[in-house]
Amino acid sequence: MKRTFAAAMVSALALATTASAEIKIAHVYGKTGPLEAYAKQSHDGLMLGLEYATGGTMEINGEKIVVIEKDTQLKPENGRALLEEAYGDDEVDLAVGPVSSGVALAMLPVAEEYEKILLVEPAVADSITGENWNRYIFRTGRNSSQDAVANAIALAGPDVHIATLAQDYAFGRDGIAAFKEALETVGSKVDYEEYVPTDTTDFTAAAERIFNAMKDLDGKKKLFVIWAGGGNPMTKINAMDPGRFGIEIATGGNILAAMKAYKDFPGMEGATYYYYDIPKNPVNDWLVKEHEARFGTPPDFFTAGGMAAGIAVVEAIKKAGSTDTEDLISTMEGMEWETPKGKMVFRPEDHQALQSMYHFKIKVDPNVEWAIPELVRELTIEDLPIPIRNQ
């Protein structure tokens, strides 16, 4: 009788352990602050990606997925402390995030210290998978070089002079450095660089310096802007009539709210990471349909990125058969998976996700709130020579 009871207890305990088995994921991101629109999209996309990749069960191999949210408030010290808390106290299997490149750089050493994966999405700075990289870092988001090479292909040409305007921190500095390098590969260069604080709202002085540097140059002249968050430098500089010096404004893609300002620039060309109407594949079809149904709007720039991260997490754990860090690293290096943008591949050397970008030309439709980036050409993985910067 005692043996029967003991056996029953062991069986019940095993069932309870199986039933309570969880896969814990921390989403450490700037939920509040000036980039909160990016953050919301990223989180919505992550949850949609997990749902899509699990067929709606939110389970992997019978284990329930639990997502723990942590708000960095865009402060590097918060990002570091919260990631330590996630790995240590919460005992998460891996973490995703953050939004800000500056916060991401503070978080990278924590992943190495705890020997746990940090899947970076959507922070962009090259140094994340470059000089500050470690083997526990993977990134589904595009990096500055992918933006830069794609925009160089879209903007460069014979007798084209280019000035740049960017925010004075990792995102802006890395972005311009990568853009300059990319331009050199297509036989062009940056003639003038301007950096301003991230919270700049008055661009008068910066614009005047750019105009003075460019006004006497012959040929086509373009001002390439790299910007994140508010401030709207393009519209404000455009109000100062750069056209009187023959200067055209150019930039890459952005979220839909920011692209309302692009309506002032019909015909403007650049390259973008994502626009919901460009990719044609089953994953994006599902995302567009579900996002419209649930939120009443099309999916945005960072929604697609968050979804790519969510799908990557599920595919990696499925293929690895566990959440063991070493098993995941071995599985994810070179892993291909389908996203709203089509195929992505984690490059083994630096764990950067290689992916398509899109050369666009702005079309203005009075019936659409934002400017429409019409596809000129998809720039595939093979079209984009992205440097490896961690060696």
C-alpha positions as CSV (number, residue, x, y, z in Angstrom):
1,M,0.0,0.0,0.0
2,K,2.8,2.4,0.9
3,R,4.6,1.6,-2.4
4,T,1.4,2.3,-4.3
5,F,1.0,5.6,-2.5
6,A,4.6,6.6,-3.0
7,A,4.5,5.7,-6.7
8,A,1.3,7.8,-7.1
9,M,3.0,10.7,-5.4
10,V,6.0,10.5,-7.7
11,S,3.7,10.3,-10.7
12,A,1.7,13.3,-9.6
13,L,4.9,15.3,-8.9
14,A,6.1,14.5,-12.4
15,L,2.9,15.6,-13.9
16,A,2.9,18.8,-11.9
17,T,6.4,19.5,-12.9
18,T,5.6,18.9,-16.6
19,A,2.5,21.0,-16.4
20,S,4.3,23.9,-14.8
21,A,7.3,23.8,-17.2
22,E,7.8,27.3,-18.6
23,I,10.1,29.0,-21.2
24,K,10.8,32.4,-19.7
25,I,11.7,35.3,-22.0
26,A,12.4,38.8,-20.8
27,H,11.6,41.8,-23.0
28,V,13.8,44.5,-21.7
29,Y,13.0,47.7,-23.6
30,G,12.2,51.4,-23.4
31,K,8.5,51.1,-22.8
32,T,8.3,54.7,-21.6
33,G,10.2,57.7,-22.9
34,P,10.7,59.4,-26.3
35,L,10.9,56.1,-28.2
36,E,7.8,54.6,-26.7
37,A,6.1,54.3,-30.1
38,Y,9.0,52.2,-31.3
39,A,8.8,50.1,-28.1
40,K,5.1,49.4,-28.4
41,Q,5.5,48.2,-32.0
42,S,8.4,46.0,-31.0
43,H,6.5,44.4,-28.1
44,D,3.3,43.9,-30.2
45,G,5.4,42.3,-32.9
46,L,7.2,40.1,-30.5
47,M,4.0,38.7,-29.1
48,L,2.5,38.2,-32.6
49,G,5.7,36.4,-33.7
50,L,5.5,34.1,-30.7
51,E,1.9,33.4,-31.5
52,Y,2.4,32.9,-35.2
53,A,5.4,30.5,-34.8
54,T,3.6,28.4,-32.2
55,G,0.4,28.2,-34.2
56,G,-1.5,30.1,-31.5
57,T,-0.6,27.8,-28.6
58,M,2.1,30.0,-27.1
59,E,3.9,26.8,-26.2
60,I,7.1,25.2,-27.5
61,N,7.4,21.4,-27.2
62,G,4.6,21.5,-24.6
63,E,6.2,24.2,-22.4
64,K,4.3,27.5,-21.9
65,I,6.0,30.7,-23.0
66,V,6.0,33.4,-20.3
67,V,7.1,36.9,-21.4
68,I,8.3,39.2,-18.6
69,E,8.4,42.9,-19.5
70,K,10.9,45.3,-18.1
71,D,11.0,49.1,-18.8
72,T,14.5,50.7,-19.2
73,Q,13.0,54.2,-19.6
74,L,15.8,54.5,-22.2
75,K,18.4,54.7,-19.4
76,P,21.6,52.6,-19.9
77,E,22.0,52.0,-16.2
78,N,18.4,50.7,-16.0
79,G,18.9,48.4,-19.0
80,R,22.0,46.8,-17.3
81,A,20.3,46.4,-13.9
82,L,17.0,45.0,-15.4
83,L,18.8,42.5,-17.5
84,E,20.8,41.4,-14.5
85,E,17.5,41.0,-12.6
86,A,16.0,39.1,-15.5
87,Y,18.9,36.6,-15.8
88,G,19.5,36.3,-12.1
89,D,16.3,36.7,-10.1
90,D,13.7,35.8,-12.8
91,E,15.9,33.1,-14.2
92,V,14.8,33.8,-17.8
93,D,16.1,31.5,-20.5
94,L,16.9,34.4,-22.8
95,A,16.1,38.1,-23.3
96,V,15.0,40.3,-26.2
97,G,15.5,44.1,-26.6
98,P,16.2,47.0,-26.3
99,V,15.0,49.9,-28.4
100,S,18.0,52.3,-27.8
101,S,21.5,51.6,-29.0
102,G,23.0,53.3,-26.0
103,V,21.0,51.1,-23.7
104,A,21.9,48.0,-25.7
105,L,25.6,48.7,-25.4
106,A,25.2,48.8,-21.6
107,M,23.4,45.5,-21.6
108,L,25.9,43.5,-23.8
109,P,28.4,42.7,-21.0
110,V,25.6,41.4,-18.8
111,A,24.7,38.7,-21.3
112,E,28.3,37.6,-21.3
113,E,28.5,37.6,-17.5
114,Y,25.4,35.4,-17.1
115,E,26.2,33.4,-20.2
116,K,22.6,33.9,-21.6
117,I,21.4,35.0,-25.0
118,L,20.4,38.6,-25.6
119,L,18.5,38.9,-28.9
120,V,18.9,42.5,-29.9
121,E,15.8,44.1,-31.5
122,P,15.6,46.8,-32.7
123,A,18.7,48.8,-31.6
124,V,20.7,49.6,-34.7
125,A,24.3,50.7,-33.8
126,D,27.0,48.7,-35.7
127,S,29.0,48.4,-32.5
128,I,26.4,46.0,-31.0
129,T,27.5,43.3,-33.4
130,G,30.8,45.0,-33.9
131,E,33.5,46.1,-31.5
132,N,31.3,45.6,-28.4
133,W,29.9,42.2,-29.5
134,N,30.2,38.9,-27.6
135,R,29.1,35.4,-28.5
136,Y,25.9,35.6,-26.5
137,I,24.6,38.5,-28.7
138,F,22.3,37.9,-31.7
139,R,20.4,40.6,-33.6
140,T,17.3,40.3,-35.7
141,G,17.1,44.1,-36.2
142,R,19.0,45.6,-39.0
143,N,22.3,47.3,-38.2
144,S,23.7,50.7,-39.3
145,S,25.6,49.2,-42.1
146,Q,22.5,47.6,-43.6
147,D,20.8,51.0,-43.5
148,A,23.9,52.6,-44.9
149,V,24.7,50.3,-47.7
150,A,21.1,50.2,-48.9
151,N,20.8,54.0,-48.8
152,A,24.2,54.4,-50.5
153,I,23.0,52.2,-53.4
154,A,19.7,54.3,-53.6
155,L,21.3,57.8,-53.4
156,A,24.8,57.7,-54.8
157,G,25.6,58.5,-58.4
158,P,27.9,60.6,-60.7
159,D,28.4,64.1,-59.5
160,V,26.3,63.6,-56.4
161,H,27.5,65.6,-53.3
162,I,26.1,64.5,-50.0
163,A,25.9,66.2,-46.6
164,T,24.7,64.4,-43.5
165,L,22.7,65.3,-40.3
166,A,22.5,62.9,-37.4
167,Q,22.0,62.7,-33.7
168,D,25.1,62.9,-31.6
169,Y,25.1,59.4,-30.0
170,A,25.8,55.8,-31.0
171,F,22.9,55.4,-33.4
172,G,23.7,58.6,-35.3
173,R,27.5,58.3,-35.2
174,D,27.6,54.6,-36.2
175,G,25.0,55.3,-38.9
176,I,27.0,58.0,-40.6
177,A,30.3,56.1,-40.2
178,A,28.7,53.1,-42.0
179,F,27.1,55.4,-44.6
180,K,30.5,57.0,-45.4
181,E,32.1,53.6,-45.8
182,A,29.3,52.4,-48.0
183,L,29.5,55.4,-50.2
184,E,33.2,54.7,-50.9
185,T,32.3,51.3,-52.3
186,V,30.1,53.0,-54.9
187,G,32.6,55.7,-55.8
188,S,31.1,58.5,-53.7
189,K,31.7,60.3,-50.4
190,V,30.2,62.6,-47.7
191,D,31.2,66.2,-48.2
192,Y,30.0,67.5,-44.9
193,E,28.8,66.1,-41.5
194,E,26.6,67.7,-38.9
195,Y,25.8,66.2,-35.5
196,V,23.3,67.7,-33.0
197,P,22.0,66.6,-29.6
198,T,19.2,64.0,-29.6
199,D,16.6,66.4,-28.2
200,T,17.3,69.2,-30.7
201,T,14.1,71.0,-32.0
202,D,15.7,74.1,-33.5
203,F,17.8,73.2,-36.5
204,T,18.5,76.7,-37.8
205,A,22.2,76.9,-36.9
206,A,22.9,73.3,-38.1
207,A,21.1,74.0,-41.4
208,E,23.0,77.2,-42.0
209,R,26.3,75.4,-41.5
210,I,25.2,72.7,-44.0
211,F,24.0,75.2,-46.6
212,N,27.2,77.2,-46.3
213,A,29.3,74.0,-46.8
214,M,27.2,72.8,-49.8
215,K,26.0,75.9,-51.7
216,D,29.1,76.4,-54.0
217,L,29.4,72.8,-55.0
218,D,28.5,71.8,-58.6
219,G,26.3,68.8,-59.4
220,K,23.5,67.2,-57.5
221,K,23.4,68.0,-53.8
222,K,21.6,65.9,-51.1
223,L,21.3,66.2,-47.4
224,F,20.9,62.7,-45.9
225,V,19.2,62.7,-42.5
226,I,19.5,59.9,-39.9
227,W,17.1,60.6,-37.0
228,A,15.1,58.7,-34.3
229,G,12.2,60.0,-32.3
230,G,10.7,63.5,-32.4
231,G,12.1,66.8,-33.6
232,N,11.2,66.5,-37.3
233,P,14.4,68.0,-38.7
234,M,13.4,67.3,-42.3
235,T,10.3,69.5,-42.4
236,K,12.0,72.2,-40.3
237,I,15.0,72.4,-42.6
238,N,12.8,72.2,-45.7
239,A,11.0,75.3,-44.4
240,M,14.3,77.1,-44.7
241,D,14.3,76.5,-48.5
242,P,17.4,74.3,-49.1
243,G,16.2,74.2,-52.7
244,R,17.6,77.7,-53.3
245,F,21.1,76.1,-53.0
246,G,20.0,73.1,-55.1
247,I,20.0,70.9,-52.0
248,E,17.5,68.0,-51.8
249,I,16.6,66.3,-48.6
250,A,16.9,62.5,-48.4
251,T,16.5,59.9,-45.7
252,G,15.7,56.2,-45.0
253,G,12.4,54.7,-44.0
254,N,10.6,55.3,-40.7
255,I,7.5,54.5,-38.8
256,L,4.2,55.6,-40.3
257,A,3.7,58.5,-37.9
258,A,7.1,60.0,-38.9
259,M,6.3,59.4,-42.6
260,K,3.5,61.9,-42.5
261,A,6.2,64.5,-42.8
262,Y,7.5,62.7,-45.9
263,K,4.5,64.0,-47.8
264,D,6.4,67.3,-48.2
265,F,9.0,65.4,-50.3
266,P,7.3,63.7,-53.3
267,G,9.8,61.8,-55.4
268,M,12.4,61.6,-52.6
269,E,14.4,58.4,-52.7
270,G,16.0,56.3,-50.0
271,A,16.0,52.8,-48.6
272,T,13.8,51.3,-45.9
273,Y,13.8,48.3,-43.6
274,Y,10.1,47.6,-43.9
275,Y,6.8,49.0,-45.2
276,Y,3.8,46.7,-44.8
277,D,2.8,46.8,-48.5
278,I,6.2,45.9,-49.9
279,P,7.0,42.3,-48.9
280,K,4.9,39.6,-50.6
281,N,5.0,36.4,-48.5
282,P,2.7,34.3,-46.2
283,V,4.2,35.6,-42.9
284,N,3.7,39.3,-43.9
285,D,0.2,38.5,-45.2
286,W,-0.7,37.0,-41.8
287,L,0.8,40.0,-40.0
288,V,-1.0,42.6,-42.0
289,K,-4.3,40.8,-41.7
290,E,-4.1,40.2,-38.0
291,H,-2.7,43.7,-37.2
292,E,-5.5,45.3,-39.1
293,A,-8.1,43.2,-37.3
294,R,-6.7,43.7,-33.8
295,F,-5.4,47.2,-33.9
296,G,-7.2,48.8,-36.8
297,T,-4.0,49.9,-38.5
298,P,-1.3,48.3,-40.7
299,P,1.8,46.9,-39.0
300,D,4.6,49.3,-38.7
301,F,8.4,49.4,-39.0
302,F,9.2,47.9,-35.6
303,T,6.2,45.6,-35.5
304,A,7.8,43.5,-38.3
305,G,11.1,43.5,-36.4
306,G,9.5,42.3,-33.2
307,M,7.7,39.6,-35.1
308,A,11.0,38.5,-36.7
309,A,12.5,38.2,-33.2
310,G,9.6,36.2,-31.8
311,I,9.7,33.7,-34.7
312,A,13.5,33.4,-34.3
313,V,13.1,32.5,-30.6
314,V,10.6,29.8,-31.3
315,E,12.4,28.3,-34.3
316,A,15.7,28.3,-32.4
317,I,14.2,26.5,-29.3
318,K,12.4,24.0,-31.5
319,K,15.4,23.2,-33.5
320,A,17.8,23.1,-30.5
321,G,15.3,20.9,-28.5
322,S,16.1,22.9,-25.4
323,T,16.7,26.3,-23.9
324,D,20.3,25.5,-23.0
325,T,22.4,28.5,-24.1
326,E,25.1,26.5,-25.8
327,D,22.6,24.4,-27.7
328,L,20.9,27.6,-28.8
329,I,24.1,29.3,-29.9
330,S,25.0,26.2,-31.9
331,T,21.5,26.2,-33.5
332,M,21.2,29.9,-34.2
333,E,24.6,30.3,-35.9
334,G,23.7,30.1,-39.6
335,M,20.0,29.6,-38.9
336,E,17.6,30.6,-41.6
337,W,14.0,31.4,-40.8
338,E,11.0,33.2,-42.5
339,T,9.9,36.6,-41.3
340,P,7.5,39.4,-42.6
341,K,10.5,40.5,-44.7
342,G,11.1,37.0,-46.1
343,K,14.2,35.0,-45.3
344,M,16.6,36.1,-42.6
345,V,19.9,34.4,-41.8
346,F,22.1,34.7,-38.6
347,R,25.6,35.2,-39.9
348,P,27.8,32.8,-37.9
349,E,30.7,35.3,-37.5
350,D,28.8,38.1,-35.7
351,H,25.2,36.8,-35.2
352,Q,23.8,39.7,-37.3
353,A,20.6,38.8,-39.2
354,L,21.2,39.3,-42.9
355,Q,18.0,40.5,-44.6
356,S,16.5,42.4,-47.5
357,M,16.2,46.1,-47.6
358,Y,14.0,48.2,-50.0
359,H,15.0,51.1,-52.3
360,F,11.9,53.3,-52.4
361,K,10.6,56.5,-54.1
362,I,8.0,58.6,-52.2
363,K,4.5,58.8,-53.6
364,V,1.9,61.2,-52.1
365,D,-1.7,60.1,-52.1
366,P,-4.1,62.6,-50.5
367,N,-6.3,59.7,-49.3
368,V,-3.4,58.2,-47.2
369,E,-2.2,59.9,-44.0
370,W,1.4,59.2,-44.6
371,A,3.7,59.2,-47.6
372,I,3.9,55.9,-49.5
373,P,7.4,54.5,-50.1
374,E,6.9,52.8,-53.5
375,L,9.2,50.0,-54.2
376,V,12.0,50.7,-56.7
377,R,14.0,47.6,-56.1
378,E,14.3,44.9,-53.4
379,L,17.9,44.8,-52.2
380,T,18.5,41.2,-51.3
381,I,21.0,39.7,-48.9
382,E,23.2,39.0,-52.0
383,D,23.0,42.7,-53.0
384,L,24.2,44.1,-49.7
385,P,27.9,43.6,-48.9
386,I,27.6,44.1,-45.1
387,P,31.0,44.3,-43.3
388,I,31.9,42.1,-40.4
389,R,33.0,44.5,-37.7
390,N,33.8,42.3,-34.7
391,Q,37.2,41.1,-35.9
